[in-house]
Structure formats: structure tokens, C-alpha cells
């Protein structure tokens, strides 16, 4: 059974803090990993992708991948109230088809 | 920027009706996907297509069919709508390849009365 697991939250952090969102996946052969942000009532929006072990930074966002431990995380530095959303982890376990399996999402609340 | 356009943001239909949801992408993507999203159940794949006239079942294909006659357009069909198909429907597209993300349309909130 191919699975992607996320803590549903809510994760509550104060404005300006670092938010840490985590995701584990079942298939050791997974190749690519994505983080999407979804505001309430809206569709998912791609914010980060990562393919190799280590860290990838983009502005206030850092994605971290550890294939040996089968986890991927998203750090949001200097969290803002506008970051309050549900964050979906998605993993490609099927190669070239581009088919993704999504986690249930973690709801982040950033309090002013 | 990738543009994935779904034909309706909100749709209300009656049980037993045949319902068509349309999705168009403008980036020449090979892959297209239909999901439904329900509270507590997350995103569930209904069908996907990796080429014109090609389709594969996702996790929950029962009660649905799809059509892809042109590369840019992927249609989801509810053959005989039922109340348990009330949901948010999301279309996505992406390039062929292992490292390609999916890009989503705005979604269609479908209510079956």
C-alpha cells in the first residue's frame, strides 16, 4: 500500500517563528517530492519541489529530503499570518506517469 | 505561467443527471488528472490520462468516466449523478516525466441535489 502520511494539525505558531511541517512516505523508490499550499476554498498551489537528499531553499521556504529515513519536511521561516493554510505533501511513486500520491495535509495557523 | 481552466466554479445538478466537467490546459502537457477532495479524505484520484485517447483508472473511478479527444482538454463525466458525488472536483496537468509537478485548476464545487 503506497502511502504518504502527514500530521493533520492544526500546527499553531506565532508570527515570526519557524514552522516545521513533516511528511513520511512508504515507497523507498520514490523519486520526486512536492509541497503544495492550499488556502481554504482554493485549489492547491505548488510551492516547492525536491528530488535529491538534503536541503533546497526558496525564499522563506526550505524543503528537506532524507530518502534513507523516507521523510520530507518543509520549513517556513519568519512565518506570516498569510502563511495560514493547509500544506499538502505529494510524492511520485510511479515514475514517468507523473502520478502523485498526496498526504492529507497539515493545517498551519500563524497567530499575529 | 501554466493555466489550467475548469469550466465552472460552482455547479448544481439533480440526481440521475449526466454531468460533464471540463478542463483545459494551455501548456501542451501530456498528463492530465481528475481528483475529488472531501473533508477528512484528502485528494483522491479518479482518472488520469497520459496521452490523447488514453486513460487509466485512479483510486475511485466508480460512477465516473473520462474523455480526452484533444491533448489540451480532459473531461470528467458523471454518468448518473448521485448525492454522494457532491464534492470539490480538481483538474490538474503536468509534463510527462518523473520529476514533473502537477498544476491545478481552480476547482469545481459540485452539488448534487
Interface residues (C-beta under 8 A of the other chain):
Chain A: X31 X32 X34 X36 X42 X43 X44 X45 X46 X49 X51 X88 X90 X92 X95 X96 X97 X98 X99 X100 X102 X103 X104 X105
Chain B: X30 X31 X33 X40 X41 X42 X43 X45 X48 X50 X56 X90 X94 X95 X96 X97 X98 X99 X100 X101 X102 X103 X104 X105 X106 X107
